[in-house]
Amino acid sequence: MDKVFTPQRLQEEIGYTFRDQELLLTALTHRSYFNEHREERPRNNERLEFLGDAVLELVSSEFLYHMEPEQPEGQMTRMRASIVCEPTLAFCTQTLKLGEYLYLGRGEETTGGRFRDSIISDAMEALIGAIYLDGGFANAKEFILRFILNDLEHKKLFLIARLSCRK
């Protein structure tokens, strides 16, 4: 990992400083690294990912509820799904270069895991979960609004283009 991409630098980038630095390190630790370094890292990011996913769904649901007052429930559900899906979350990590901060095992590192949508989108959810546990709902919501629910029109166009390429 390049020395430029330190946990301290990530905190500067996101504008949030963790009181519990271990939560941040856990959010950045992929299970492949954990499996190779159990003595160094007591946990991987999967549990934080689970929590972060729930926080992201709640914040995005509230956001859409207020931003789309005329939309029926089914349409809002589809919109939320497009926001919290793997490709969109992976796209959102690009601004932060989140993949560069991850602790990966040798296999994931050599096969490009640092840039794999599934890994970096999971890390984004884990980071949300870590912020939620460390600083509460308001801080997690602020992070989501700043890095995920910003510029939705651009992200919708990105998602439409990406989905049409898969057909």
N, C-alpha and C positions, 0 to 999 in steps of 0.2 A: 504494500500500500504506500503510495506517495506520501511523504511527510506533510504535504500541504493539506491533505484530507484527514485531519485529526478530529476527534469528537469536539474539541474546543472550537475549532473552525466551523463545524456544523452548527453549533449553538449560536455562534455569531451570525451565520447565514440565516437561521430561522428566527432570530430575535428572541430566543428563549434560553435561559440558563437553568439547567437542572440542579435542584437541591440534592437529589440522589443520583449521582453520576452512574451508579450501577444500572439504573433503569435505562439510561441512554445506551450504555454498552450492551445491555441485553437486547435492546431494540435493533442494534446494528449487527448482532451475531446470528448468522445463518446456522442452521442445524449441522451443516457440513463442517464448519469450523468447530462448533461445540463437540462434535463427535471426535475430532482430532485433538482437542485441547480441554478436556473436561476438568483438569486440575486448575487451569487458568480461568475458565469461564464456567460458572456454575449453572448457567441457563442459556437457552437460545430464544429467538424472538417469536416462536409460534404462539405462546399464550398471550403475549402482548398484541400480536396480530389479531387474534380472536376478539380481544377487548376493543382494539382500535376500529375494527370493522363495525362493531355495534355503535360506537360513538359516531363514526362517519355516517352511518345510515340515519341516525337520529338527527344530526346536524343538517345533512342534506335534505331530509324530509321536511324539517322545519323551514329551511331556506326556500324550498319549492312551494310549500304551503303559502308562504307570504309573497313570493315573487310571481306566482301563477294563480291568482285568486279565482280565475274563471275555469281552470282546468279540472276535469273530473279525476277521480281517484286513480283510475286505470292509466290515464295519460301521465299523471305525476309518478306513478310506479315505474312506468317505462323510462321516464326522464331520469329518475333517481338511479335506475339500473344502469343507464348509459354513463352516468357520472361516476359511479363507484365500481365500474367494471375494470378488469385488469389492464386493458390497453390504455384507458384514460388515466388511471392512477400511475401507470408507468410513464406516460407522457408528462404528468405533473411532477415526477421526480427529476426530470431533466434540468429544470431550473436550478435545483439544488445540487445536481450531480450526486444524488444520494447513493448510487451504486458504488461510487468511489470510496465511500466511507465504510462500506460493509466489511465485516470479518467473514471471509469465506475459506472453506477447506481447499486443499490443493486441487482436487478434481474439479470443483466448481470454478475455481480461479482459472485453470487452464482451458476450460471449455466455454469461457465467456459468460459465466454466471453473473458477473458484476453488471452486465447489461441485459440480462434476460428479464422480460416483462414480468414473469411470475415471481421472480425473486425480488425485484425492486418494488413491485406493487405491494407485496407482502411486507416488505421493510417499511414502506410508507404507512401502512396500517399499524404496524408495530410501533412506529414512532408516535403516531397519534395516541395509541394506548399508553405509551410511556409518559407522554405529556399529560394525559388525563390523570394518571395515577400520581404524578409528581406535582402537578399544579392545578388540578381540578378541571371541571367542565368548561369554564370560561376560557382558560388558556388553550385547551384542545380546540374549542370552537373557533377561536381567533386564528389558530394555525390553519385549520381547515378552510376558513373563509379566505385567508391570504394565499394559500398554496394550491387549493383544489377547486374551490367554488368561485375563483376569479376568472374573468375572461371566458365565460361559458360559451359564448357564441363561437369563438375560435376553437374551443374544444369540441363543440358539436360538429363543426365542419371537419375537424381532424378525425373524429370517430366515424362519421359518414364515409369519408374517403377511405379510411382503413377497412371498414366493413365491406365496402364495394370492391376493394381489391381482393377480398377473400372469396368472392363469388366465382 
